[in-house]
Amino acid sequence: MYHNPVLLKQSVDALVTNPDGIYVDCTFGGGGHSREILSRLSDKGKLFSFDQDLDALKNTIDDPRFTLVNQNFRFLENSMLAYGVSHVDGILADLGVSSHQFDEAERGFSTRSNAPLDMRMNVMQDLDAKKIINDYEEEDLADIFYHYGELREARKLAREIVHHRKSKKIETTEDLKNLFNYIPAFKQNKFFAQVFQAIRIEVNQELEVLKEMLVQSYKILKVEGRLVVISYHSLEDRLVKRFLKNGMFEGEPQRDIYGNYAKAFELLQTKAIIPDDKEIEENSRARSAKMRIGIKL
Ligand SMILES: C[S@@+](CC[C@H](N)C(=O)[O-])C[C@H]1O[C@@H](n2cnc3c(N)ncnc32)[C@H](O)[C@@H]1O
């Protein structure tokens, strides 16, 4: 299976309020969410789905209401304008990597298989994991491990990488893992998951593109349109939470003349929605999912 969609019913229930409306799925993947959205639309409804990964195009849906856009969702607003659409009724983003991308060993996303250091969702892009590990300055590597991997020993890891690559280029995921073979076995899974997450976020500029997409989503959503975001780690969820609450990512929120905090969205629920035990049992990827829903004010 290409990908087992997470929080499928709950997300689409929240998203589609107008069967005749125009909807966007920012992260098509295997098309699970897109198919569910289409099933809720009338003949007049339209769905535009984005994915930057060429592999996802193979899952396209043969439906006159559907358009698949092979584009990074950071170009959401301009891409929709190119289709003559300035406003939409709802936008869904199911962030991160698909199971297919993890399972295809040679893409280099998985900590479990040996593969070239790659981790690009868009294989046409220049920057890959090999460049980051072999060419980035020590300080930049340390920042990535610290901020994106939340690894306290970031400086030490960066120093070890830079020391090693002076004598031999680090080519594969195994080469990289071997540098840290002193990590005790019981800590390795978590440690390597954090290291790989950090590199993946940098390769795909995941936090930057998320911010750009959120800002553009607000601009192109109709009033009362819904923004539904499913995220899989706290760095993404923090950005989504802050943006839905105050329309910004950092700093003190603005206040209106009455002293009330400015709001961009009404939250459908203040707490993040998470999958139930049954879904997590059936689909381990759902374990870390958090969904937030905003209604544009
Ligand atoms: C978690 S999967 C989505 C799965 C999908 N909801 C389904 O039901 O199959 C995330 C997908 O979004 C794509 N993606 C991630 N970031 C993207 C971005 N910035 N622009 C476009 N596509 C992106 C990935 O290539 C991947 O296929």
The ligand as an ORCA input file, in Angstrom:
! r2SCAN-3c Opt
* xyz 0 1
  C       1.729     12.145      4.806
  S       1.779     12.093      3.074
  C       0.108     12.440      2.613
  C      -0.730     11.225      2.474
  C      -2.094     11.474      1.911
  N      -2.900     12.297      2.805
  C      -2.813     10.176      1.623
  O      -3.976     10.036      2.047
  O      -2.245      9.321      0.973
  C       2.555     13.595      2.651
  C       2.703     13.817      1.163
  O       2.888     15.203      0.970
  C       3.928     15.451      0.102
  N       4.528     16.706      0.520
  C       5.172     16.979      1.679
  N       5.582     18.246      1.713
  C       5.170     18.814      0.553
  C       5.295     20.113      0.001
  N       5.940     21.085      0.638
  N       4.727     20.343     -1.206
  C       4.084     19.363     -1.868
  N       3.969     18.108     -1.419
  C       4.494     17.829     -0.214
  C       4.872     14.271      0.223
  O       5.592     14.089     -0.963
  C       3.904     13.129      0.535
  O       3.529     12.459     -0.628
*
